[in-house]
């Protein structure tokens, strides 16, 4: 039983640490995922939308701290209660995601009149952020995520029952416990690091556990448990804060520096589907379904169209940059021209003007003015209507023209509003957060 519990602690602790760090690497991305769930057309928890970022940060912190708690045996009654609640919650969320009906409707009352709207199904639960997609080529499907949560629950429950209902339960590690649990936890984290192609998870855990051993050497009893929890909280929050105030340390998205957008556009595969059309014979009343392999009787006046259905054989794979489309004020799609341009193209991504930070706009103005002098192309990219952009441009004396792009795409391109992106022949050469706007000389060095 002892070694089975050790195995459970290694599996649960290591997985929670990595799961939390993956999300902590991109706290804004995780908050966007929560916003999708909170939307009226999804879970209808719109009152939580303003708190999405705060909740995202707290969830990341909780996962990392609880993962370490399980490995070191700190406050296990409290820790296993929290882990059980989180596991059940995420299991419910993935089940909701997997069973969501994309054809579903929900009812609202607008000006006293009932109105029906389409349900929004969150197709990717975001359990491992963009890391799974960026490293293995795809995210877990909703059912795979649900299965993962069920498997995790199998190993959480023994820890919960032993910690809560048995005396003395699972206590703070002894030296002999550390000799098994710490190497085992590091080995599992190393495995996850290999899966996601980033050794940071391993070294973060090494630092966390190393200081834990120092704390145990100089502090005894309950104080050591709480000081360890405080240390891991500070370490984790520092990482989250850095990634929020700058950019993700590891960028798994399709717009990461070095990625080619034209190449990514070719990655999608169209769905394989069969279209069946039902016609009715006006003379006999017979209804007959025709497939696309046969000849539709559209030119036969004795048959009238009734309905059609689409049988999807293979769902296909959408390109990760399918919605990257830049449109100028005249409604002209200039995407292909920008992606083919051998001269550097600087995009100032301002997702929406309403919630854009203006503190860095003087630095952006100086940067873009210098880029113009060097002969570069400069555009502002926004999801805000271009009719509303002119006042913003004049207020901040921005010389460049704006183009429109899908808001979700802009949020994906760079986790900053505004942010700076430089392209050359469609390859992302550089990205800078609002807090890190460079001078042109730095940009030139980065793209050469």
C-alpha positions in Angstrom: 0.0 0.0 0.0 2.8 2.4 0.9 4.5 2.1 -2.5 1.2 2.3 -4.3 0.5 5.6 -2.6 4.0 6.7 -3.5 3.2 5.9 -7.2 -0.1 7.9 -6.9 1.7 10.9 -5.4 4.4 10.9 -8.1 1.8 10.6 -10.9 -0.6 13.2 -9.5 2.1 15.6 -8.1 4.2 15.7 -11.3 1.2 16.0 -13.6 -0.3 18.9 -11.6 3.0 20.7 -11.5 3.4 20.5 -15.3 -0.2 21.2 -16.1 0.0 24.4 -13.9 3.3 25.5 -15.5 2.0 25.0 -19.0 -0.9 27.4 -18.3 1.3 29.7 -16.3 3.5 30.1 -19.3 0.6 31.8 -21.1 -1.8 33.2 -18.4 -3.5 35.5 -20.9 -4.2 32.6 -23.3 -5.7 30.6 -20.4 -7.9 33.6 -19.5 -9.1 33.8 -23.1 -10.1 30.1 -22.8 -12.1 30.8 -19.6 -13.8 33.7 -21.3 -15.0 31.2 -24.0 -16.5 29.1 -21.3 -18.1 32.0 -19.4 -19.8 33.4 -22.5 -23.6 33.6 -22.6 -23.7 31.1 -25.5 -21.6 28.6 -23.5 -22.0 28.3 -19.7 -23.7 31.7 -19.4 -21.5 32.8 -16.5 -21.0 36.3 -17.9 -20.5 37.8 -14.5 -17.2 35.9 -14.3 -15.8 37.3 -17.6 -14.2 40.4 -16.0 -12.4 38.0 -13.6 -11.1 35.7 -16.2 -7.4 36.7 -15.8 -7.5 36.6 -12.0 -9.1 33.2 -12.0 -6.6 32.0 -14.6 -3.7 33.1 -12.4 -5.2 31.5 -9.3 -5.9 28.2 -11.1 -2.2 28.1 -12.4 -1.0 28.8 -8.9 -3.2 26.2 -7.3 -2.1 23.4 -9.7 1.6 24.1 -9.2 1.4 24.5 -5.4 -0.8 21.5 -4.9 1.4 19.4 -7.2 4.4 20.2 -4.9 2.3 19.6 -1.8 1.5 16.1 -2.9 5.2 15.3 -3.6 6.4 16.6 -0.3 3.4 15.6 1.9 2.5 19.1 2.9 -0.9 19.7 4.5 -2.2 16.7 2.7 -5.8 16.8 4.1 -6.2 20.3 2.7 -4.2 19.5 -0.5 -6.1 16.4 -1.4 -9.5 18.0 -0.8 -8.4 20.8 -3.2 -7.1 18.4 -5.8 -10.2 16.3 -5.7 -12.4 19.4 -6.2 -10.2 20.6 -9.1 -10.1 17.1 -10.7 -13.9 16.8 -10.5 -14.4 20.3 -11.8 -12.1 19.8 -14.8 -13.8 16.4 -15.4 -17.2 18.1 -15.5 -15.8 20.8 -17.8 -14.3 18.4 -20.3 -17.6 16.3 -20.2 -19.5 19.5 -21.0 -17.1 20.2 -23.8 -17.4 16.7 -25.2 -21.2 16.5 -25.1 -21.9 20.1 -26.3 -24.3 20.0 -29.3 -23.0 22.4 -32.0 -26.5 22.5 -33.5 -28.0 23.5 -30.1 -30.0 26.6 -29.4 -30.5 28.7 -26.2 -33.3 31.2 -25.5 -33.1 34.8 -24.4 -35.6 37.6 -23.9 -34.8 40.7 -25.9 -37.2 43.7 -25.4 -39.8 41.3 -24.1 -39.5 39.0 -27.1 -38.1 35.5 -27.1 -35.1 35.0 -29.3 -33.1 31.8 -30.1 -29.4 31.8 -30.5 -26.8 29.3 -31.5 -24.9 27.5 -28.7 -21.1 28.0 -28.7 -19.2 24.8 -28.2 -15.6 25.1 -26.9 -13.9 22.6 -29.0 -10.6 22.7 -27.1 -10.6 22.6 -23.3 -7.2 24.2 -23.1 -6.1 21.6 -20.5 -2.4 21.9 -21.6 -2.6 25.3 -23.1 -1.1 25.4 -26.6 1.7 23.2 -25.6 0.1 19.9 -26.7 -0.8 21.4 -30.1 2.6 23.1 -30.5 4.7 20.0 -29.6 2.6 17.1 -30.8 0.7 18.7 -33.6 -2.8 18.6 -32.0 -4.6 19.1 -28.8 -6.4 16.4 -26.9 -10.0 16.0 -28.1 -12.7 16.7 -25.5 -13.3 13.0 -24.9 -9.5 12.4 -24.6 -9.3 15.2 -22.0 -12.3 13.7 -20.1 -10.6 10.3 -20.2 -7.4 11.8 -18.9 -9.3 13.4 -16.0 -11.0 10.0 -15.1 -7.6 8.3 -15.1 -6.2 11.0 -12.9 -9.2 10.7 -10.5 -8.4 7.0 -10.1 -5.0 8.0 -8.5 -6.4 11.0 -6.6 -9.1 9.1 -4.7 -6.7 6.8 -2.8 -4.7 9.9 -1.7 -7.8 11.6 -0.6 -9.3 8.7 1.4 -6.0 8.0 3.2 -5.3 11.7 3.9 -8.8 12.5 5.1 -10.1 9.3 6.8 -7.1 7.5 8.1 -4.9 8.4 11.0 -2.3 9.8 10.8 -2.8 9.9 7.0 -0.1 11.1 4.7 2.3 13.3 6.6 5.2 15.6 5.7 8.0 13.6 4.1 10.6 11.9 6.1 14.1 11.7 4.6 13.4 8.1 3.4 10.2 9.4 1.7 12.2 12.1 -0.1 14.6 9.5 -1.4 11.7 7.9 -3.3 9.3 10.7 -4.0 11.6 13.5 -5.2 13.5 11.5 -7.8 10.2 9.9 -8.9 8.6 13.3 -9.3 11.5 14.7 -11.1 11.6 11.7 -13.5 7.9 12.2 -14.3 8.4 15.9 -14.8 11.4 15.2 -17.1 9.1 12.9 -19.1 6.5 15.7 -19.5 9.4 18.1 -20.4 10.4 15.8 -23.2 6.8 15.5 -24.4 6.4 19.3 -24.6 10.0 19.9 -25.8 10.9 22.3 -22.9 13.3 21.5 -20.1 12.1 24.5 -18.0 9.5 22.4 -16.3 12.2 20.1 -15.0 14.5 22.8 -13.8 11.7 24.7 -12.2 10.9 21.6 -10.2 14.5 21.1 -9.3 14.7 24.6 -7.9 11.4 24.2 -6.0 12.4 20.9 -4.4 16.0 22.1 -3.7 14.8 25.0 -1.6 12.3 22.7 0.1 15.2 20.5 1.2 17.0 23.6 2.6 13.8 24.6 4.4 13.5 21.2 6.0 17.2 21.4 7.2 16.7 24.6 9.1 13.0 24.6 10.1 11.0 21.8 11.7 7.4 20.8 12.0 4.3 22.6 10.7 6.3 25.8 10.1 8.4 23.9 7.4 5.2 22.9 5.6 3.8 26.4 5.4 7.2 28.0 4.5 7.5 25.5 1.7 4.0 26.3 0.5 4.9 30.1 0.6 8.1 29.5 -1.3 6.4 27.5 -4.1 3.7 30.2 -4.3 6.3 33.0 -4.6 8.3 31.0 -7.2 5.2 30.2 -9.3 3.7 33.7 -9.1 7.0 35.2 -10.2 6.9 33.0 -13.3 3.3 33.9 -14.0 3.9 37.6 -13.5 6.9 37.5 -15.9 4.9 35.8 -18.7 2.0 38.1 -18.2 4.0 41.3 -18.2 6.1 40.2 -21.1 5.4 37.3 -23.5 5.3 33.5 -22.9 8.8 32.2 -22.3 8.0 29.3 -24.6 5.7 30.1 -27.6 3.9 27.1 -28.9 1.6 29.0 -31.2 1.6 29.0 -35.0 2.8 32.6 -34.9 5.9 32.0 -32.8 9.2 33.6 -33.9 10.7 31.6 -36.7 7.3 30.2 -37.9 6.3 30.7 -41.6 2.6 31.7 -41.9 2.5 30.7 -45.6 3.8 27.2 -44.7 1.2 26.9 -41.9 -1.5 27.8 -44.3 -0.8 24.7 -46.3 -1.0 22.4 -43.2 -4.8 22.2 -43.2 -6.7 19.3 -44.6 -10.3 19.8 -46.0 -13.0 17.6 -44.5 -14.2 14.5 -46.4 -17.9 14.6 -46.7 -20.9 13.3 -48.7 -23.8 15.5 -49.5 -27.3 13.9 -49.7 -30.1 15.8 -51.3 -33.8 14.8 -50.9 -36.3 15.5 -53.7 -40.0 14.9 -53.9 -41.8 13.7 -57.0 -44.8 16.0 -57.6 -46.8 13.4 -59.4 -46.4 10.4 -57.1 -45.5 12.1 -53.8 -42.4 9.9 -53.5 -39.4 11.3 -51.6 -36.0 10.1 -52.7 -32.5 10.9 -51.4 -29.8 11.3 -53.9 -26.0 11.3 -53.2 -23.4 13.4 -55.0 -22.2 10.3 -56.9 -25.4 10.1 -58.8 -27.3 12.8 -60.8 -29.4 15.2 -58.9 -32.8 15.7 -60.7 -32.5 19.5 -60.4 -33.3 19.9 -64.1 -36.4 17.6 -64.0 -39.5 19.6 -63.3 -41.3 16.6 -61.8 -39.0 16.7 -58.8 -38.8 19.5 -56.3 -36.1 20.1 -53.7 -37.0 19.2 -50.1 -33.9 19.1 -47.9 -30.3 18.1 -47.8 -27.9 16.6 -45.2 -24.1 16.3 -45.0 -22.4 13.1 -43.8 -18.9 14.0 -42.6 -16.6 11.0 -43.2 -13.5 12.8 -41.9 -13.6 16.0 -40.1 -10.4 17.4 -41.6 -7.8 19.5 -40.0 -8.1 23.3 -40.2 -5.0 25.3 -40.8 -3.7 26.8 -37.5 -3.6 30.2 -39.3 -6.8 29.8 -41.3 -8.2 33.1 -40.0 -5.1 35.2 -40.7 -6.7 37.6 -43.1 -5.8 41.4 -43.3 -8.3 43.7 -45.0 -7.7 47.3 -45.8 -10.1 50.2 -45.6 -11.5 49.5 -49.1 -12.3 45.9 -48.1 -9.4 44.5 -50.2 -7.7 41.4 -48.8 -3.9 42.3 -48.7 -2.8 39.2 -46.8 -1.0 37.5 -49.8 0.9 40.7 -50.6 2.1 41.1 -47.0 3.1 37.5 -46.7 5.1 37.6 -50.0 6.8 40.9 -49.2 10.6 40.6 -49.0 10.9 44.0 -47.3 10.2 43.7 -43.6 6.6 44.4 -42.6 5.9 45.7 -39.1 2.5 44.9 -37.7 1.3 46.9 -34.6 -1.3 44.6 -33.3 -4.0 46.4 -31.4 -6.7 43.8 -30.7 -9.3 46.4 -29.7 -8.8 50.1 -29.2 -11.1 50.1 -26.1 -8.9 48.0 -23.9 -5.5 48.9 -25.5 -2.7 50.1 -23.2 -1.6 53.5 -24.3 1.6 53.8 -22.1 3.8 52.2 -24.8 2.3 54.1 -27.8 5.0 56.9 -27.7 7.7 54.2 -28.0 5.7 52.5 -30.8 5.4 55.8 -32.6 9.1 56.4 -32.4 9.8 52.8 -33.6 7.3 53.0 -36.6 8.6 56.4 -37.7 12.1 55.0 -37.9 10.8 51.9 -39.7 9.2 54.2 -42.3 12.4 56.1 -42.9 14.2 52.8 -43.5 11.6 51.9 -46.2 9.7 49.2 -44.2 6.0 48.6 -44.5 4.0 49.4 -41.3 0.4 48.6 -40.5 -1.8 48.6 -37.5 -3.9 45.5 -37.2 -7.1 45.7 -35.2 -10.5 44.1 -34.8 -12.1 47.5 -34.2 -14.0 49.1 -37.0 -11.7 51.2 -39.2 -14.2 54.1 -38.9 -13.4 54.3 -35.2 -9.7 54.2 -35.7 -9.1 57.6 -37.1 -9.6 59.5 -33.8 -7.2 57.1 -32.1 -4.6 57.6 -34.8 -4.7 61.3 -34.6 -4.7 61.4 -30.8 -1.5 59.4 -30.7 -0.1 60.8 -33.9 0.4 57.4 -35.5 1.4 57.7 -39.2 0.7 54.1 -40.3 -2.6 52.8 -41.9 -4.7 50.3 -40.1 -6.1 47.0 -41.5 -8.7 44.7 -39.9 -8.3 41.2 -38.7 -10.3 38.7 -36.6 -10.1 39.5 -32.9 -9.4 35.9 -31.9 -6.6 35.7 -34.5 -5.0 38.9 -33.1 -5.2 37.5 -29.6 -3.4 34.4 -30.8 -0.7 36.2 -32.8 0.6 38.1 -29.7 -0.4 38.2 -26.1 -0.2 41.9 -25.8 -2.5 44.8 -26.7 -0.7 46.5 -28.4 2.2 44.4 -29.5 4.8 44.6 -32.2 5.3 41.8 -34.8 7.8 41.8 -37.7 7.3 39.7 -40.8 9.6 39.0 -43.7 8.3 36.9 -46.6 5.6 35.6 -44.2 8.1 34.4 -41.6 7.7 35.8 -38.1 11.0 37.5 -37.3 10.2 39.1 -34.0 7.6 39.8 -31.4 7.6 42.4 -28.6 5.2 43.1 -25.7 3.9 46.6 -25.0 6.3 46.6 -22.0 9.3 45.8 -24.2 9.0 47.9 -27.3 12.5 48.0 -28.9 14.3 50.6 -30.9 14.7 49.9 -34.5 18.3 48.8 -34.2 17.3 45.9 -31.9 14.7 44.9 -34.4 17.2 44.9 -37.3 19.6 42.7 -35.3 16.8 40.2 -34.5 15.7 39.7 -38.2 19.1 39.4 -39.7 
